[in-house]
Amino acid sequence: MIVKPTVNELLKYAENRFALVIATSKRARQIANGDKVLTDVKEESPVTLAANEISEGKIKIYEAEENQEEKEDVSNE
């Protein structure tokens, strides 16, 4: 079975695998809890739907606030 989109394709939209997994799981949880699906892909799996939303650019992955604060502290030194 070939899974689309692949992890490598999705990594274009995230800083690293950890950020990708967190964003995908959060969005999948939202879909499972009844949020509107933003993709036209016919699939029942919330994780697959979330991955497709990310690959279609309908969901953006933002850097964690902690990392942003650390970068600001370093740049102020």
Secondary structure as GFF3:
##gff-version 3
##sequence-region A 1 77
A	DSSP	alpha_helix	7	10	.	.	.	ID=ss1
A	DSSP	three_ten_helix	11	13	.	.	.	ID=ss2
A	DSSP	alpha_helix	17	32	.	.	.	ID=ss3
A	DSSP	alpha_helix	46	55	.	.	.	ID=ss4
A	DSSP	alpha_helix	65	76	.	.	.	ID=ss5
###
